[in-house]
Amino acid sequence: MTGIRIRPAKPGDASRMAELDKICFSQPWSKLAFTSELRENSAAKYFVCVRASRIIGYAGAWAVLDEGHITNVAVHPDFRRQGLAAMLLTELIAYMVKNTETLKFTLEVRISNSGAIELYEKFGFERCGLRKKYYSDTMEDAVIMWRSWRDGSGGNDDGDGGGWNGGDDRSDGGGWSDGADRSDGGGENI
């Protein structure tokens, strides 16, 4: 897709990210929540996907010691199935591995969200357990997934399983959300 740009999110993006969350989730994050993440949470990193100055997707993670917790990924419904979620994840994870102590990533994803699970698996994440009744809106279980690096190099995968390969298969469908349950009541599978 032409005219797409992935860039770090900034505090001025909070309103547009919250608007996108309202479209993608039944329990969206508020503008205040995004503002707090972007201004005050030094452990957080977010990237936005922009087309013609419109935010059409975003992805975020928290760096906690050597772990990265992917908080959420969202792509506007009009732009799904174009590989944008994969682009966002590639940028986010590459940044975290290069610029933080992150050697492994974790996330929770709705057990019914097969598209997200498939994409995460393409990125080398493995299913490691369940969180029973994790999602407060439906009491749906969450699959816990992890992705680790043996040597912590974080670079492109050279076949030895060590580095980050980006999982950038444009046939992945993009456009999913992990629907992470959030302290302010957000989170829903699209």
N, CA, C and O of each residue as an XYZ file, in Angstrom:
760
protein
N       0.856     -1.179      0.000
C       0.000      0.000      0.000
C       0.897      1.234      0.000
O       1.800      1.345      0.829
N       0.658      2.140     -0.903
C       1.465      3.341     -0.992
C       0.934      4.423     -0.059
O      -0.235      4.423      0.326
N       1.821      5.336      0.288
C       1.430      6.456      1.126
C       1.290      6.120      2.593
O       0.743      6.915      3.357
N       1.773      4.959      3.006
C       1.709      4.531      4.398
C       3.043      4.847      5.068
O       4.113      4.629      4.501
N       2.949      5.361      6.275
C       4.152      5.678      7.034
C       3.965      5.173      8.464
O       2.916      5.390      9.071
N       4.981      4.501      8.997
C       4.996      4.085     10.392
C       5.958      5.021     11.107
O       7.090      5.215     10.666
N       5.498      5.605     12.222
C       6.357      6.512     12.984
C       6.044      6.372     14.463
O       4.984      5.866     14.832
N       6.978      6.825     15.324
C       6.690      6.800     16.761
C       5.483      7.698     17.073
O       5.332      8.775     16.496
N       4.643      7.242     17.980
C       3.501      8.054     18.418
C       4.007      9.175     19.308
O       5.025      9.037     19.987
N       3.285     10.282     19.296
C       3.623     11.424     20.140
C       2.370     11.863     20.897
O       1.262     11.506     20.495
N       2.513     12.624     21.975
C       1.347     13.012     22.773
C       0.216     13.643     21.969
O      -0.953     13.456     22.305
N       0.536     14.375     20.930
C      -0.490     14.987     20.096
C      -1.344     13.987     19.326
O      -2.370     14.355     18.754
N      -0.921     12.712     19.310
C      -1.683     11.658     18.627
C      -2.757     11.042     19.516
O      -3.571     10.253     19.036
N      -2.775     11.385     20.799
C      -3.660     10.712     21.760
C      -5.125     10.760     21.341
O      -5.817      9.746     21.433
N      -5.610     11.899     20.887
C      -7.021     12.013     20.490
C      -7.350     11.086     19.338
O      -8.365     10.389     19.364
N      -6.490     11.075     18.321
C      -6.766     10.240     17.148
C      -6.618      8.751     17.465
O      -7.323      7.919     16.894
N      -5.701      8.417     18.378
C      -5.565      7.027     18.796
C      -6.804      6.585     19.578
O      -7.277      5.461     19.411
N      -7.324      7.463     20.427
C      -8.542      7.150     21.188
C      -9.741      6.996     20.248
O     -10.586      6.128     20.463
N      -9.819      7.826     19.216
C     -10.902      7.697     18.237
C     -10.823      6.350     17.521
O     -11.843      5.695     17.306
N      -9.619      5.943     17.158
C      -9.432      4.654     16.505
C      -9.809      3.521     17.461
O     -10.419      2.535     17.047
N      -9.451      3.659     18.720
C      -9.798      2.633     19.706
C     -11.311      2.458     19.820
O     -11.797      1.341     20.000
N     -12.053      3.556     19.716
C     -13.521      3.476     19.780
C     -14.078      2.656     18.619
O     -15.098      1.981     18.761
N     -13.410      2.717     17.482
C     -13.844      1.964     16.316
C     -13.460      0.484     16.453
O     -14.204     -0.402     16.032
N     -12.294      0.233     17.044
C     -11.754     -1.129     17.085
C     -12.145     -1.933     18.321
O     -12.095     -3.162     18.284
N     -12.528     -1.284     19.404
C     -12.780     -1.984     20.661
C     -14.098     -1.545     21.287
O     -14.486     -0.382     21.177
N     -14.776     -2.467     21.937
C     -16.024     -2.104     22.635
C     -15.727     -1.417     23.965
O     -16.582     -0.707     24.495
N     -14.537     -1.617     24.509
C     -14.120     -0.957     25.742
C     -12.809     -0.211     25.466
O     -11.747     -0.633     25.923
N     -12.884      0.882     24.727
C     -11.665      1.565     24.269
C     -10.950      2.334     25.376
O     -11.533      2.695     26.399
N      -9.676      2.567     25.129
C      -8.913      3.456     25.994
C      -9.396      4.880     25.743
O      -9.837      5.208     24.641
N      -9.314      5.702     26.742
C      -9.690      7.108     26.632
C      -8.512      7.934     26.113
O      -7.372      7.472     26.083
N      -8.815      9.146     25.713
C      -7.759     10.081     25.328
C      -6.797     10.273     26.492
O      -5.583     10.329     26.294
N      -7.334     10.374     27.705
C      -6.500     10.542     28.900
C      -5.548      9.357     29.079
O      -4.381      9.541     29.427
N      -6.046      8.150     28.842
C      -5.190      6.965     28.969
C      -4.041      7.011     27.964
O      -2.895      6.731     28.314
N      -4.349      7.366     26.710
C      -3.286      7.470     25.708
C      -2.317      8.602     26.034
O      -1.105      8.451     25.874
N      -2.841      9.722     26.485
C      -1.973     10.843     26.859
C      -1.023     10.419     27.956
O       0.169     10.723     27.897
N      -1.528      9.725     28.949
C      -0.701      9.242     30.047
C       0.376      8.285     29.541
O       1.537      8.384     29.937
N      -0.014      7.364     28.668
C       0.961      6.422     28.109
C       2.066      7.158     27.355
O       3.246      6.839     27.504
N       1.677      8.144     26.546
C       2.634      8.811     25.670
C       3.476      9.865     26.387
O       4.603     10.134     25.970
N       2.954     10.462     27.450
C       3.688     11.512     28.160
C       4.389     11.041     29.421
O       5.492     11.492     29.731
N       3.741     10.120     30.156
C       4.199      9.822     31.510
C       4.791      8.432     31.697
O       5.553      8.221     32.641
N       4.472      7.491     30.844
C       4.926      6.122     31.037
C       6.240      5.912     30.295
O       6.253      5.678     29.086
N       7.336      5.998     31.028
C       8.651      5.865     30.393
C       8.913      4.441     29.902
O       9.823      4.226     29.102
N       8.142      3.482     30.361
C       8.299      2.096     29.913
C       7.540      1.821     28.614
O       7.730      0.772     27.999
N       6.684      2.751     28.196
C       5.817      2.519     27.036
C       6.434      3.061     25.752
O       7.116      4.086     25.744
N       6.171      2.337     24.672
C       6.538      2.793     23.333
C       5.393      2.446     22.395
O       4.915      1.312     22.369
N       4.962      3.435     21.628
C       3.870      3.244     20.674
C       4.299      3.738     19.304
O       5.032      4.719     19.179
N       3.830      3.041     18.280
C       4.010      3.454     16.902
C       2.643      3.602     16.271
O       1.712      2.865     16.595
N       2.529      4.565     15.362
C       1.290      4.761     14.620
C       1.538      4.522     13.141
O       2.644      4.713     12.636
N       0.494      4.105     12.469
C       0.491      3.928     11.027
C      -0.333      5.078     10.457
O      -1.502      5.246     10.803
N       0.287      5.867      9.583
C      -0.338      7.084      9.080
C      -0.477      7.001      7.564
O       0.436      6.573      6.857
N      -1.635      7.419      7.092
C      -1.873      7.568      5.653
C      -2.564      8.904      5.454
O      -3.635      9.143      6.012
N      -1.958      9.772      4.662
C      -2.501     11.107      4.372
C      -2.847     11.838      5.668
O      -3.935     12.397      5.802
N      -1.931     11.827      6.601
C      -2.022     12.482      7.911
C      -3.110     11.910      8.819
O      -3.410     12.491      9.862
N      -3.700     10.786      8.437
C      -4.730     10.116      9.245
C      -4.112      8.886      9.921
O      -3.476      8.067      9.257
N      -4.295      8.760     11.226
C      -3.820      7.575     11.938
C      -4.802      6.445     11.662
O      -5.980      6.524     12.010
N      -4.293      5.393     11.030
C      -5.143      4.263     10.670
C      -4.767      2.998     11.441
O      -5.395      1.954     11.264
N      -3.762      3.087     12.280
C      -3.367      1.946     13.096
C      -2.351      2.354     14.134
O      -1.713      3.401     14.021
N      -2.206      1.524     15.141
C      -1.168      1.749     16.137
C      -0.842      0.440     16.831
O      -1.631     -0.506     16.801
N       0.326      0.392     17.455
C       0.747     -0.748     18.272
C       1.584     -0.208     19.411
O       2.311      0.773     19.253
N       1.477     -0.858     20.568
C       2.223     -0.406     21.729
C       2.742     -1.548     22.573
O       2.239     -2.670     22.514
N       3.761     -1.239     23.363
C       4.346     -2.224     24.274
C       4.977     -1.496     25.452
O       5.315     -0.316     25.372
N       5.123     -2.220     26.529
C       5.842     -1.735     27.709
C       7.110     -2.550     27.863
O       7.082     -3.772     27.717
N       8.217     -1.898     28.156
C       9.479     -2.563     28.469
C       9.593     -2.662     29.983
O       9.671     -1.647     30.677
N       9.602     -3.883     30.488
C       9.725     -4.133     31.923
C      10.892     -5.091     32.117
O      10.803     -6.277     31.797
N      11.999     -4.547     32.653
C      13.246     -5.293     32.770
C      13.619     -5.821     31.388
O      13.797     -5.026     30.466
N      13.743     -7.143     31.214
C      14.118     -7.671     29.901
C      12.915     -8.178     29.116
O      13.074     -8.874     28.113
N      11.710     -7.829     29.570
C      10.493     -8.280     28.902
C       9.754     -7.120     28.245
O       9.716     -6.006     28.769
N       9.174     -7.405     27.098
C       8.287     -6.461     26.441
C       6.876     -7.015     26.500
O       6.631     -8.151     26.095
N       5.954     -6.219     27.001
C       4.551     -6.651     27.041
C       3.791     -5.867     25.972
O       3.612     -4.655     26.092
N       3.350     -6.561     24.933
C       2.582     -5.908     23.876
C       1.203     -5.606     24.452
O       0.457     -6.512     24.825
N       0.881     -4.325     24.518
C      -0.369     -3.899     25.147
C      -1.544     -3.977     24.190
O      -2.613     -4.463     24.560
N      -1.360     -3.504     22.965
C      -2.451     -3.517     22.006
C      -1.952     -3.214     20.600
O      -0.917     -2.581     20.392
N      -2.736     -3.695     19.656
C      -2.500     -3.453     18.239
C      -3.879     -3.216     17.637
O      -4.801     -4.000     17.865
N      -4.024     -2.140     16.872
C      -5.320     -1.846     16.250
C      -5.096     -1.285     14.851
O      -4.175     -0.503     14.617
N      -5.951     -1.699     13.934
C      -5.949     -1.172     12.568
C      -7.397     -0.853     12.203
O      -8.300     -1.656     12.438
N      -7.602      0.316     11.633
C      -8.945      0.739     11.222
C      -9.546     -0.313     10.279
O      -8.844     -0.836      9.414
N     -10.842     -0.627     10.440
C     -11.477     -1.653      9.594
C     -11.323     -1.428      8.092
O     -11.250     -2.397      7.337
N     -11.272     -0.185      7.644
C     -11.128      0.092      6.211
C      -9.761     -0.285      5.664
O      -9.578     -0.357      4.449
N      -8.796     -0.527      6.552
C      -7.419     -0.774      6.115
C      -6.903     -2.134      6.559
O      -5.696     -2.376      6.529
N      -7.784     -3.011      6.963
C      -7.378     -4.346      7.392
C      -7.060     -5.219      6.181
O      -7.428     -4.910      5.047
N      -6.376     -6.302      6.457
C      -5.998     -7.278      5.433
C      -5.017     -6.709      4.408
O      -5.004     -7.110      3.244
N      -4.198     -5.766      4.870
C      -3.196     -5.164      3.995
C      -1.796     -5.241      4.588
O      -0.873     -4.605      4.080
N      -1.629     -6.014      5.661
C      -0.312     -6.192      6.269
C       0.105     -5.087      7.228
O       1.261     -5.046      7.649
N      -0.811     -4.190      7.582
C      -0.434     -3.059      8.438
C      -0.113     -3.493      9.864
O       0.795     -2.943     10.486
N      -0.842     -4.468     10.386
C      -0.538     -4.961     11.732
C       0.868     -5.552     11.763
O       1.612     -5.340     12.721
N       1.229     -6.283     10.731
C       2.574     -6.847     10.652
C       3.628     -5.743     10.567
O       4.679     -5.839     11.199
N       3.353     -4.704      9.794
C       4.290     -3.582      9.700
C       4.476     -2.913     11.058
O       5.601     -2.615     11.460
N       3.377     -2.680     11.759
C       3.445     -2.052     13.077
C       4.221     -2.924     14.063
O       5.081     -2.426     14.789
N       3.923     -4.209     14.090
C       4.633     -5.109     14.998
C       6.119     -5.180     14.682
O       6.952     -5.180     15.588
N       6.447     -5.240     13.408
C       7.851     -5.284     13.007
C       8.596     -4.060     13.535
O       9.671     -4.186     14.121
N       8.028     -2.894     13.329
C       8.665     -1.647     13.777
C       8.762     -1.593     15.295
O       9.814     -1.259     15.840
N       7.680     -1.915     15.973
C       7.642     -1.863     17.431
C       8.651     -2.809     18.060
O       9.429     -2.407     18.924
N       8.638     -4.053     17.634
C       9.528     -5.041     18.244
C      10.982     -4.745     17.914
O      11.842     -4.862     18.787
N      11.277     -4.368     16.683
C      12.657     -4.020     16.317
C      13.159     -2.860     17.177
O      14.292     -2.884     17.656
N      12.315     -1.848     17.371
C      12.704     -0.715     18.216
C      12.982     -1.175     19.647
O      14.005     -0.815     20.230
N      12.077     -1.966     20.207
C      12.217     -2.397     21.594
C      13.480     -3.230     21.794
O      14.194     -3.045     22.779
N      13.760     -4.140     20.871
C      14.936     -4.989     21.001
C      16.208     -4.161     20.887
O      17.175     -4.395     21.612
N      16.204     -3.193     19.975
C      17.404     -2.380     19.755
C      17.631     -1.336     20.845
O      18.779     -1.062     21.195
N      16.568     -0.748     21.389
C      16.705      0.418     22.257
C      16.381      0.188     23.728
O      16.483      1.118     24.529
N      15.994     -1.027     24.102
C      15.721     -1.340     25.495
C      16.433     -2.645     25.837
O      17.143     -3.206     25.002
N      16.251     -3.112     27.025
C      16.848     -4.372     27.464
C      15.993     -5.579     27.067
O      16.262     -6.696     27.508
N      14.985     -5.369     26.256
C      14.012     -6.408     25.932
C      14.645     -7.572     25.174
O      15.245     -7.396     24.114
N      14.494     -8.768     25.748
C      14.966     -9.999     25.120
C      13.830    -10.953     24.808
O      14.020    -11.937     24.093
N      12.642    -10.669     25.341
C      11.487    -11.525     25.086
C      10.228    -10.683     25.181
O      10.197     -9.641     25.836
N       9.196    -11.162     24.511
C       7.914    -10.452     24.481
C       6.804    -11.386     24.912
O       6.866    -12.598     24.705
N       5.783    -10.793     25.518
C       4.596    -11.532     25.900
C       3.365    -10.719     25.533
O       3.444     -9.516     25.287
N       2.240    -11.393     25.500
C       0.962    -10.740     25.219
C      -0.152    -11.685     25.614
O       0.060    -12.881     25.813
N      -1.336    -11.126     25.722
C      -2.549    -11.910     25.872
C      -3.420    -11.620     24.657
O      -3.474    -10.490     24.171
N      -4.096    -12.649     24.177
C      -4.963    -12.502     23.021
C      -6.199    -13.369     23.239
O      -6.106    -14.484     23.751
N      -7.351    -12.844     22.845
C      -8.595    -13.611     22.996
C      -8.457    -14.977     22.328
O      -7.933    -15.093     21.220
N      -8.927    -15.987     23.013
C      -8.842    -17.341     22.486
C      -9.585    -17.472     21.158
O      -9.234    -18.322     20.339
N     -10.603    -16.644     20.935
C     -11.380    -16.699     19.687
C     -10.748    -15.903     18.550
O     -11.223    -15.979     17.417
N      -9.698    -15.147     18.821
C      -9.105    -14.276     17.817
C      -8.053    -15.041     17.006
O      -6.852    -14.809     17.147
N      -8.524    -15.946     16.165
C      -7.624    -16.810     15.405
C      -6.711    -16.038     14.458
O      -5.570    -16.442     14.236
N      -7.203    -14.924     13.893
C      -6.361    -14.119     13.008
C      -5.163    -13.542     13.732
O      -4.050    -13.564     13.207
N      -5.378    -13.025     14.934
C      -4.278    -12.460     15.723
C      -3.310    -13.556     16.150
O      -2.094    -13.389     16.064
N      -3.856    -14.677     16.611
C      -2.996    -15.785     17.039
C      -2.132    -16.257     15.875
O      -0.940    -16.510     16.046
N      -2.724    -16.374     14.706
C      -1.971    -16.804     13.519
C      -0.853    -15.816     13.193
O       0.271    -16.218     12.895
N      -1.165    -14.537     13.249
C      -0.138    -13.543     12.949
C       0.976    -13.584     13.984
O       2.156    -13.559     13.632
N       0.609    -13.648     15.256
C       1.639    -13.734     16.296
C       2.503    -14.974     16.094
O       3.717    -14.910     16.288
N       1.915    -16.082     15.716
C       2.706    -17.288     15.469
C       3.661    -17.091     14.305
O       4.776    -17.613     14.328
N       3.242    -16.346     13.283
C       4.153    -16.040     12.171
C       5.343    -15.217     12.647
O       6.420    -15.257     12.052
N       5.134    -14.473     13.726
C       6.207    -13.669     14.309
C       7.035    -14.466     15.310
O       7.904    -13.898     15.972
N       6.789    -15.760     15.435
C       7.568    -16.612     16.321
C       7.043    -16.715     17.743
O       7.699    -17.308     18.600
N       5.869    -16.147     18.011
C       5.278    -16.289     19.343
C       4.720    -17.693     19.489
O       4.244    -18.296     18.527
N       4.789    -18.202     20.719
C       4.259    -19.527     21.026
C       3.218    -19.418     22.117
O       3.314    -18.576     23.009
N       2.220    -20.283     22.033
C       1.180    -20.351     23.066
C       1.787    -21.005     24.304
O       2.374    -22.085     24.228
N       1.637    -20.334     25.443
C       2.266    -20.830     26.662
C       1.285    -21.039     27.809
O       1.683    -21.533     28.865
N       0.039    -20.686     27.637
C      -0.922    -20.879     28.707
C      -2.197    -20.119     28.447
O      -2.367    -19.501     27.397
N      -3.102    -20.170     29.423
C      -4.386    -19.477     29.345
C      -4.601    -18.640     30.594
O      -4.187    -19.021     31.689
N      -5.248    -17.503     30.423
C      -5.769    -16.728     31.545
C      -7.288    -16.879     31.477
O      -7.942    -16.333     30.588
N      -7.827    -17.619     32.418
C      -9.267    -17.895     32.436
C     -10.062    -16.616     32.691
O      -9.720    -15.827     33.572
N     -11.121    -16.422     31.914
C     -12.047    -15.293     32.067
C     -11.310    -13.951     32.144
O     -11.669    -13.084     32.941
N     -10.303    -13.792     31.329
C      -9.443    -12.602     31.357
C     -10.161    -11.337     30.888
O      -9.941    -10.258     31.438
N     -11.005    -11.465     29.890
C     -11.666    -10.298     29.316
C     -12.960    -10.018     30.060
O     -13.886    -10.830     30.043
N     -13.019     -8.870     30.710
C     -14.135     -8.550     31.599
C     -15.450     -8.324     30.847
O     -16.522     -8.497     31.427
N     -15.387     -7.946     29.582
C     -16.637     -7.683     28.855
C     -17.382     -8.962     28.491
O     -18.612     -8.957     28.440
N     -16.670    -10.051     28.238
C     -17.306    -11.303     27.824
C     -16.890    -12.493     28.674
O     -17.419    -13.592     28.510
N     -15.944    -12.278     29.578
C     -15.369    -13.345     30.400
C     -14.655    -14.404     29.555
O     -14.512    -15.554     29.970
N     -14.219    -14.004     28.385
C     -13.505    -14.907     27.487
C     -12.093    -15.144     28.006
O     -11.492    -14.266     28.625
N     -11.571    -16.343     27.748
C     -10.207    -16.673     28.122
C      -9.223    -15.971     27.183
O      -9.553    -15.641     26.044
N      -8.011    -15.753     27.689
C      -6.921    -15.199     26.889
C      -5.830    -16.247     26.743
O      -5.500    -16.953     27.696
N      -5.276    -16.341     25.548
C      -4.101    -17.166     25.308
C      -2.884    -16.315     25.665
O      -2.766    -15.174     25.218
N      -1.993    -16.868     26.461
C      -0.733    -16.193     26.784
C       0.294    -16.669     25.760
O       0.455    -17.869     25.537
N       0.982    -15.717     25.144
C       1.978    -16.059     24.134
C       3.310    -15.380     24.484
O       3.332    -14.297     25.069
N       4.420    -16.040     24.115
C       5.766    -15.515     24.349
C       6.611    -15.680     23.102
O       6.402    -16.593     22.304
N       7.578    -14.769     22.947
C       8.602    -14.850     21.890
C       9.915    -14.447     22.526
O      10.018    -13.357     23.089
N      10.928    -15.310     22.449
C      12.229    -15.043     23.064
C      13.338    -15.106     22.022
O      13.159    -15.646     20.930
N      14.473    -14.551     22.379
C      15.680    -14.606     21.563
C      16.734    -15.345     22.354
O      16.950    -15.044     23.528
N      17.409    -16.329     21.720
C      18.459    -17.075     22.406
C      19.636    -16.184     22.747
O      20.112    -16.185     23.882
N      20.108    -15.423     21.771
C      21.312    -14.624     21.984
C      21.016    -13.159     22.239
O      21.931    -12.383     22.513
N      19.746    -12.766     22.154
C      19.385    -11.382     22.408
C      19.816    -10.416     21.329
O      19.775     -9.203     21.533
N      20.240    -10.943     20.156
C      20.750    -10.056     19.113
C      19.689     -9.131     18.566
O      19.964     -7.971     18.262
N      18.476     -9.640     18.439
C      17.374     -8.816     17.974
C      17.397     -8.467     16.501
O      16.443     -7.862     16.011
N      18.427     -8.816     15.785
C      18.502     -8.457     14.374
C      17.630     -9.350     13.522
O      16.861    -10.153     14.052
N      17.735     -9.225     12.213
C      16.950    -10.089     11.329
C      17.366    -11.526     11.529
O      18.539    -11.811     11.770
N      16.425    -12.421     11.433
C      16.675    -13.827     11.656
C      17.515    -14.367     10.512
O      17.156    -14.259      9.339
N      18.646    -14.951     10.890
C      19.517    -15.524      9.873
C      19.336    -17.035      9.787
O      20.178    -17.741      9.232
N      18.237    -17.519     10.339
C      17.949    -18.935     10.253
C      18.300    -19.714     11.500
O      17.893    -20.868     11.633
N      19.056    -19.112     12.432
C      19.440    -19.853     13.625
C      18.421    -19.719     14.749
O      18.605    -20.286     15.826
N      17.345    -18.970     14.505
C      16.314    -18.816     15.510
C      16.620    -17.741     16.530
O      15.828    -17.524     17.448
N      17.732    -17.070     16.398
C      18.145    -16.087     17.395
C      17.490    -14.740     17.256
O      16.942    -14.224     18.229
N      17.528    -14.158     16.089
C      17.109    -12.773     15.937
C      15.647    -12.600     15.613
O      14.889    -13.568     15.541
N      15.264    -11.372     15.420
C      13.884    -11.021     15.093
C      13.717    -11.098     13.595
O      14.475    -10.468     12.857
N      12.730    -11.864     13.122
C      12.577    -11.998     11.684
C      11.484    -11.111     11.118
O      11.282    -11.056      9.905
N      10.780    -10.417     12.003
C       9.770     -9.491     11.529
C       8.462    -10.125     11.112
O       7.424     -9.465     11.161
N       8.475    -11.372     10.707
C       7.240    -12.054     10.345
C       6.410    -11.303      9.322
O       5.182    -11.389      9.333
N       7.065    -10.572      8.443
C       6.351     -9.641      7.583
C       5.811    -10.308      6.333
O       6.196     -9.972      5.213
N       4.913    -11.258      6.540
C       4.221    -11.905      5.437
C       2.980    -11.080      5.130
O       2.036    -11.089      5.919
N       2.953    -10.382      4.030
C       1.861     -9.468      3.711
C       0.550    -10.193      3.450
O      -0.482     -9.549      3.264
N       0.572    -11.517      3.432
C      -0.675    -12.246      3.279
C      -1.326    -12.528      4.629
O      -2.338    -13.226      4.697
N      -0.747    -11.989      5.706
C      -1.216    -12.304      7.058
C      -2.588    -11.746      7.385
O      -3.205    -12.189      8.354
N      -3.072    -10.825      6.642
C      -4.386    -10.269      6.917
C      -4.339     -8.979      7.698
O      -5.291     -8.200      7.649
N      -3.245     -8.723      8.426
C      -3.179     -7.477      9.196
C      -4.458     -7.236      9.958
O      -5.224     -8.173     10.185
N      -4.705     -6.038     10.348
C      -5.992     -5.590     10.812
C      -6.621     -6.315     11.963
O      -7.849     -6.377     12.026
N      -5.860     -6.869     12.879
C      -6.445     -7.491     14.045
C      -6.017     -6.701     15.250
O      -5.151     -5.831     15.159
N      -6.617     -6.997     16.375
C      -6.226     -6.405     17.643
C      -6.062     -7.510     18.657
O      -6.824     -8.476     18.645
N      -5.081     -7.389     19.538
C      -4.933     -8.417     20.555
C      -5.942     -8.233     21.671
O      -6.156     -9.150     22.463
N      -6.575     -7.049     21.753
C      -7.640     -6.836     22.709
C      -7.200     -6.960     24.151
O      -7.976     -7.420     24.989
N      -5.984     -6.564     24.464
C      -5.500     -6.691     25.838
C      -6.446     -6.001     26.805
O      -6.853     -4.860     26.585
N      -6.792     -6.698     27.872
C      -7.663     -6.116     28.885
C      -6.877     -5.014     29.573
O      -5.712     -5.205     29.922
N      -7.500     -3.870     29.770
C      -6.782     -2.703     30.223
C      -7.329     -2.226     31.551
O      -8.499     -2.442     31.866
N      -6.483     -1.580     32.324
C      -6.865     -1.159     33.671
C      -8.048     -0.187     33.656
O      -8.739     -0.043     34.665
N      -8.284      0.472     32.540
C      -9.414      1.414     32.484
C     -10.641      0.768     31.819
O     -11.575      1.460     31.415
N     -10.621     -0.554     31.716
C     -11.801     -1.257     31.236
C     -11.814     -1.512     29.742
O     -12.824     -1.985     29.221
N     -10.728     -1.217     29.026
C     -10.716     -1.412     27.585
C     -10.527     -2.863     27.204
O     -10.431     -3.733     28.070
N     -10.475     -3.121     25.934
C     -10.159     -4.426     25.417
C     -11.339     -5.146     24.810
O     -12.328     -5.430     25.486
N     -11.227     -5.437     23.539
C     -12.221     -6.270     22.874
C     -11.598     -6.827     21.620
O     -10.815     -6.153     20.950
N     -11.935     -8.025     21.310
C     -11.537     -8.632     20.060
C     -12.337     -7.981     18.939
O     -13.536     -7.754     19.101
N     -11.714     -7.679     17.821
C     -12.444     -7.062     16.721
C     -13.237     -8.130     16.007
O     -13.935     -7.836     15.037
